[in-house]
Amino acid sequence: MPSSRPPETPWFTAGLVLLAAGLFGWLVLPRLAPDPFVGNAAPDFLLSRLGPGGAVSPEKVRLSDLEGKAVILDFWASWCMPCRAEMPVVDRVAKAHGARGLVALGVLTGDPPEDAGQFLAQHPVSYGTVIDDQNLAGNAFGVEKLPTLVVLDKKGKVVALRTGTISENELTALAEVALR
């Protein structure tokens, strides 16, 4: 006959506390830590555009050439499922505020251009993508995980840097701050 003795309460409680602390540290603390980029001028980069079908375009984009516009940099890869889910959100926010000077720019990171081109052919967005094949922009912004969004104001200063998926409401709020 099984024992009806309750679990060892101190060990059970300690385990729950450690689990809760671990989840808090993993999920909440990264969003609370101040980002060293926020409030500072965005590091500049010069990257090639992704052309149709994943071809590397001879056209280059320099981030500093976008000064005067608020910018959403969307660091992504076609193999990244959260990136795929977030791209339509970025597209809708960029379209909704484009007339006020908001632009989005995809930054392809860690993905062959052909794969990205194939993905975009099947799931088009209205904003262009540049190829960060040497991780120059990714390193400049400290990107370690995908997706990562960087929001810049019209003066080229970083308003926010977010890792992981973002809601449309949160991105809209960040766009409003960037457009001031």
Contacts in CASP RR format, 6 or more apart in sequence:
PFRMAT RR
TARGET T0000
AUTHOR 0000-0000-0000
METHOD contacts of the structure
MODEL  1
MPSSRPPETPWFTAGLVLLAAGLFGWLVLPRLAPDPFVGNAAPDFLLSRL
GPGGAVSPEKVRLSDLEGKAVILDFWASWCMPCRAEMPVVDRVAKAHGAR
GLVALGVLTGDPPEDAGQFLAQHPVSYGTVIDDQNLAGNAFGVEKLPTLV
VLDKKGKVVALRTGTISENELTALAEVALR
30 163 0 8 1.000
35 158 0 8 1.000
35 160 0 8 1.000
35 161 0 8 1.000
37 141 0 8 1.000
37 142 0 8 1.000
37 150 0 8 1.000
37 158 0 8 1.000
37 161 0 8 1.000
38 158 0 8 1.000
38 159 0 8 1.000
38 160 0 8 1.000
38 161 0 8 1.000
39 157 0 8 1.000
39 158 0 8 1.000
39 159 0 8 1.000
40 157 0 8 1.000
40 158 0 8 1.000
41 156 0 8 1.000
41 157 0 8 1.000
41 158 0 8 1.000
42 63 0 8 1.000
42 71 0 8 1.000
42 141 0 8 1.000
42 150 0 8 1.000
42 152 0 8 1.000
42 156 0 8 1.000
42 157 0 8 1.000
42 158 0 8 1.000
43 63 0 8 1.000
43 137 0 8 1.000
43 140 0 8 1.000
43 141 0 8 1.000
44 62 0 8 1.000
44 63 0 8 1.000
44 64 0 8 1.000
45 62 0 8 1.000
45 63 0 8 1.000
45 132 0 8 1.000
45 136 0 8 1.000
45 137 0 8 1.000
45 140 0 8 1.000
46 60 0 8 1.000
46 61 0 8 1.000
46 62 0 8 1.000
46 63 0 8 1.000
47 60 0 8 1.000
47 61 0 8 1.000
47 107 0 8 1.000
47 130 0 8 1.000
47 131 0 8 1.000
47 132 0 8 1.000
47 136 0 8 1.000
47 137 0 8 1.000
48 56 0 8 1.000
48 57 0 8 1.000
48 58 0 8 1.000
48 59 0 8 1.000
48 60 0 8 1.000
48 61 0 8 1.000
48 130 0 8 1.000
48 131 0 8 1.000
49 57 0 8 1.000
49 59 0 8 1.000
49 60 0 8 1.000
49 61 0 8 1.000
49 128 0 8 1.000
49 129 0 8 1.000
49 130 0 8 1.000
49 131 0 8 1.000
50 56 0 8 1.000
50 57 0 8 1.000
50 108 0 8 1.000
50 113 0 8 1.000
50 116 0 8 1.000
50 117 0 8 1.000
50 120 0 8 1.000
50 128 0 8 1.000
50 129 0 8 1.000
50 130 0 8 1.000
50 131 0 8 1.000
51 57 0 8 1.000
51 113 0 8 1.000
51 117 0 8 1.000
52 117 0 8 1.000
52 121 0 8 1.000
53 114 0 8 1.000
53 117 0 8 1.000
53 118 0 8 1.000
53 120 0 8 1.000
53 121 0 8 1.000
54 113 0 8 1.000
54 114 0 8 1.000
54 116 0 8 1.000
54 117 0 8 1.000
54 118 0 8 1.000
54 120 0 8 1.000
55 113 0 8 1.000
56 113 0 8 1.000
56 131 0 8 1.000
61 105 0 8 1.000
61 130 0 8 1.000
63 71 0 8 1.000
63 73 0 8 1.000
63 137 0 8 1.000
64 156 0 8 1.000
66 103 0 8 1.000
66 105 0 8 1.000
66 152 0 8 1.000
66 156 0 8 1.000
67 154 0 8 1.000
67 155 0 8 1.000
67 156 0 8 1.000
68 101 0 8 1.000
68 154 0 8 1.000
68 155 0 8 1.000
68 156 0 8 1.000
69 101 0 8 1.000
69 102 0 8 1.000
69 103 0 8 1.000
69 154 0 8 1.000
70 97 0 8 1.000
70 100 0 8 1.000
70 101 0 8 1.000
70 102 0 8 1.000
70 103 0 8 1.000
70 151 0 8 1.000
70 152 0 8 1.000
70 153 0 8 1.000
70 154 0 8 1.000
70 159 0 8 1.000
70 175 0 8 1.000
70 178 0 8 1.000
70 179 0 8 1.000
71 102 0 8 1.000
71 103 0 8 1.000
71 104 0 8 1.000
71 105 0 8 1.000
71 150 0 8 1.000
71 151 0 8 1.000
71 152 0 8 1.000
71 156 0 8 1.000
71 178 0 8 1.000
72 90 0 8 1.000
72 93 0 8 1.000
72 94 0 8 1.000
72 102 0 8 1.000
72 103 0 8 1.000
72 104 0 8 1.000
72 105 0 8 1.000
72 149 0 8 1.000
72 150 0 8 1.000
72 151 0 8 1.000
72 152 0 8 1.000
72 171 0 8 1.000
72 175 0 8 1.000
73 104 0 8 1.000
73 105 0 8 1.000
73 106 0 8 1.000
73 107 0 8 1.000
73 137 0 8 1.000
73 141 0 8 1.000
73 149 0 8 1.000
73 150 0 8 1.000
73 151 0 8 1.000
73 152 0 8 1.000
74 83 0 8 1.000
74 86 0 8 1.000
74 87 0 8 1.000
74 90 0 8 1.000
74 104 0 8 1.000
74 105 0 8 1.000
74 106 0 8 1.000
74 107 0 8 1.000
74 127 0 8 1.000
74 147 0 8 1.000
74 149 0 8 1.000
75 106 0 8 1.000
75 107 0 8 1.000
75 109 0 8 1.000
75 132 0 8 1.000
75 137 0 8 1.000
75 138 0 8 1.000
75 141 0 8 1.000
75 143 0 8 1.000
75 146 0 8 1.000
75 147 0 8 1.000
75 148 0 8 1.000
75 149 0 8 1.000
75 150 0 8 1.000
76 83 0 8 1.000
76 86 0 8 1.000
76 87 0 8 1.000
76 106 0 8 1.000
76 107 0 8 1.000
76 108 0 8 1.000
76 109 0 8 1.000
76 111 0 8 1.000
76 129 0 8 1.000
76 146 0 8 1.000
76 147 0 8 1.000
77 83 0 8 1.000
77 108 0 8 1.000
77 109 0 8 1.000
77 110 0 8 1.000
77 111 0 8 1.000
77 116 0 8 1.000
77 146 0 8 1.000
78 84 0 8 1.000
78 111 0 8 1.000
78 115 0 8 1.000
78 116 0 8 1.000
78 117 0 8 1.000
78 118 0 8 1.000
78 119 0 8 1.000
79 111 0 8 1.000
79 115 0 8 1.000
80 146 0 8 1.000
80 147 0 8 1.000
82 146 0 8 1.000
82 147 0 8 1.000
82 164 0 8 1.000
82 165 0 8 1.000
83 146 0 8 1.000
83 147 0 8 1.000
84 119 0 8 1.000
84 123 0 8 1.000
85 165 0 8 1.000
86 147 0 8 1.000
86 149 0 8 1.000
86 164 0 8 1.000
86 165 0 8 1.000
86 166 0 8 1.000
87 123 0 8 1.000
87 125 0 8 1.000
88 125 0 8 1.000
89 165 0 8 1.000
89 166 0 8 1.000
89 167 0 8 1.000
89 168 0 8 1.000
89 171 0 8 1.000
90 104 0 8 1.000
90 125 0 8 1.000
90 127 0 8 1.000
90 149 0 8 1.000
90 171 0 8 1.000
91 104 0 8 1.000
91 125 0 8 1.000
91 126 0 8 1.000
91 127 0 8 1.000
92 168 0 8 1.000
93 102 0 8 1.000
93 104 0 8 1.000
93 168 0 8 1.000
93 171 0 8 1.000
93 172 0 8 1.000
93 175 0 8 1.000
94 102 0 8 1.000
94 103 0 8 1.000
94 104 0 8 1.000
94 126 0 8 1.000
94 127 0 8 1.000
95 126 0 8 1.000
96 172 0 8 1.000
97 172 0 8 1.000
97 175 0 8 1.000
97 179 0 8 1.000
100 179 0 8 1.000
101 154 0 8 1.000
101 179 0 8 1.000
102 175 0 8 1.000
102 178 0 8 1.000
102 179 0 8 1.000
103 127 0 8 1.000
104 125 0 8 1.000
104 126 0 8 1.000
104 127 0 8 1.000
104 128 0 8 1.000
105 127 0 8 1.000
105 128 0 8 1.000
105 129 0 8 1.000
105 130 0 8 1.000
106 127 0 8 1.000
106 128 0 8 1.000
106 129 0 8 1.000
106 130 0 8 1.000
107 129 0 8 1.000
107 130 0 8 1.000
107 132 0 8 1.000
107 137 0 8 1.000
107 138 0 8 1.000
108 116 0 8 1.000
108 129 0 8 1.000
108 130 0 8 1.000
108 131 0 8 1.000
108 132 0 8 1.000
108 133 0 8 1.000
109 132 0 8 1.000
109 135 0 8 1.000
109 137 0 8 1.000
109 138 0 8 1.000
109 143 0 8 1.000
109 146 0 8 1.000
110 132 0 8 1.000
110 133 0 8 1.000
110 135 0 8 1.000
113 131 0 8 1.000
113 133 0 8 1.000
116 129 0 8 1.000
116 131 0 8 1.000
120 129 0 8 1.000
130 137 0 8 1.000
132 138 0 8 1.000
137 143 0 8 1.000
141 148 0 8 1.000
141 150 0 8 1.000
141 161 0 8 1.000
143 163 0 8 1.000
144 163 0 8 1.000
145 163 0 8 1.000
145 164 0 8 1.000
146 164 0 8 1.000
147 163 0 8 1.000
147 164 0 8 1.000
147 165 0 8 1.000
148 161 0 8 1.000
148 162 0 8 1.000
148 163 0 8 1.000
148 164 0 8 1.000
149 160 0 8 1.000
149 161 0 8 1.000
149 162 0 8 1.000
149 166 0 8 1.000
149 171 0 8 1.000
150 158 0 8 1.000
150 160 0 8 1.000
150 161 0 8 1.000
151 158 0 8 1.000
151 159 0 8 1.000
151 160 0 8 1.000
151 161 0 8 1.000
151 162 0 8 1.000
151 171 0 8 1.000
151 174 0 8 1.000
151 175 0 8 1.000
151 177 0 8 1.000
151 178 0 8 1.000
152 158 0 8 1.000
152 159 0 8 1.000
152 178 0 8 1.000
153 159 0 8 1.000
153 177 0 8 1.000
153 178 0 8 1.000
153 179 0 8 1.000
153 180 0 8 1.000
154 178 0 8 1.000
154 179 0 8 1.000
159 174 0 8 1.000
159 177 0 8 1.000
159 178 0 8 1.000
160 174 0 8 1.000
160 177 0 8 1.000
162 170 0 8 1.000
162 174 0 8 1.000
END
